[in-house]
Amino acid sequence: MFDALDWQLLGLVAEGLPLCPRPYAQIGLGVSLTEAEVIARLSALQQHGLIKRLGIIVHHRQLGYRANAMIVWDIPDDCVKKLGLKISRCAFVTLCYQRPRLTEWPYNLYCMIHGKDRDTVLAQLAALETECALEQFDKQILFSRRCFKQRGALYSQSHQQAVHG
């Protein structure tokens, strides 16, 4: 089911999709597959749980978004899913997810807001709190101080051998 061609395909996809009208066709050229075959193999890998999701990495700072804040809330567990869905519908929210609480860190709902400056992010947060009725919940606003290298997961030949035993 999972063969050497799949590993090659994963390696190419992990480097990022080419910026062209038909990226899967372009990737297929690197592994002698048609566009349809690339899409079918990636779909099968996803259906079998070997790929969780395909996504993009946006380099916000290069686009002028220099004020990036992770907002964390302490939301009652019975409300977190409903509020998370509502928060995620806001156009300026780029990530929204739940995490388990920790003894020393009581927050369980996280969202990311990117803005050109801090005032913009804080104004968006105020609008979000009003729109989603979040004012009563404890929160922390964590502005980024540094930008680390962003990339997707990479798998090596040693990882491949470990999987195949």
N, C-alpha and C positions, 0 to 999 in steps of 0.2 A: 504494500500500500504506500509506504513512504520510502522513496528510492533516491538514488544519487542525483537524478534530475531535479527532484523536489528541493534538495539541498542547494543546488546551483541556483534555482529559481528564487529561493529564500534569500540567498546571498545577494542577488541582483536587486530584489525588492528592498532589502534592508539598506541599501545604499541610497534609496530614494527613487521615486518615479521620475523618469525623464520629463522635462518640460516640453512637450510636443502634443500635437492633436491626438495621437494614438499611443499612449505610453506602454500599454500592454503588448502592442505589436512590436514596438521598439525593444522591449525586454525580451520578447520571444526570439528576436534575431540573435541574442546572446546565448540562447540555449537550444536553437533549432526547433522552436515551437511556433505555431501560428498564434495569432492574438486570441482566438477562441480557446485554444489548448491552454494558454497561460491562464486565462480567466477561469477555465474549468478546473485546472489544478489548484489554483489559489482558493477557489470556492470549496473544493473537496478538503483541502487542508484546514480551512476555517470550519467546515461542518464537522470534521473529526476532532476539533479542539486544538489543533496544532498551531493555528493562528487565532489569536483571540480577536484581534481587530486590525484593520488597516486605517491609518490616520496620517495626518500631516503634522509637521513641526513648523510652526511659524516663528521666524526670528523677529520678534516684536520690536526690539531696539533698532534694528535696521530700517524698520518702517516708521520710526519716530515715536513709538510708544515707550516712553522712558519711566513712567510711573506704573508699576505693576504691583498689585496687592492681592494677597490671598486673605480672604475673610473667613474666619472660622467661627461657627456658632455652636452653642450648647442648646440643642433643640430636643424637646421630649421625643423619645423613641417612637411613640405612636403618631407623631406629626411629621417626622423627618422626611419620609418618602413624598408626601403631598407637597410640603414646602420645597423640597429639592426639585421636584418637577416644575413647580411654579417659578422658582429662581432661574432654572436652566432655560426658560423661555425668553428671558430678557436678552435683547440683542447684544448688550455689552458684556455679558457674562460668557467667558470662554470655556470654563470648566465648572462643573458642579458635581460633587460626589460625597458619599457617606463613608466614614471610617469608624472603626470601633473606638470607644472612649478608652483612655488610659487613666490609671489612678491619679497621676500627676498632671494630666491634660484632659479636661472634661469635654472637649469639643468633638462633635460628631458629624457636622456638616461643613463642607469646605466649598468655597467658590473663588474663582479668579476673575479679576477685573483688570483690564489693561487700559491705560489712558496716556495721553500726551504729557500730562502733568498731574501732580497730586490733587490739585483742586478739582479737576475733572473727575478723577476717580472718586473722591469724597462726595461730590455732587451725585454721581451715579449711584453710589452706595446709599445715600440718603433717599433717592428716588426708589431704589430697590426695597429698602426697609419699609417705606410707606406703602408701596404697591403690594408687597407680600406680607404686610403686618408683622414685621420682624422686630419692631422696636423693643418689645418686652424681653427678648432673649439676650443672654450674655454673649458677647462676641469679642474677638480680637482682630485688629487690622494689621496685617504683616506685610509691609512694603518691602520689595526686593531691594537689596543693597548691591548685589553682584549678579552677574549673568554667567552661568556655567554653560559649558558646551552641551548642546541639545542634540540628541540622536536617538534613533530607535535601537532595538535589541540587535546584537550581532551574534551569530552562532559560528563557532569554529569547527574545524575538522575533528578536534578532540571531543567536542560536544557531540558531533555526529556519531563518532565511534562509541561513546558512552551510551547513547540512545540505542544503538544497534547491537551493543554488547560484543 
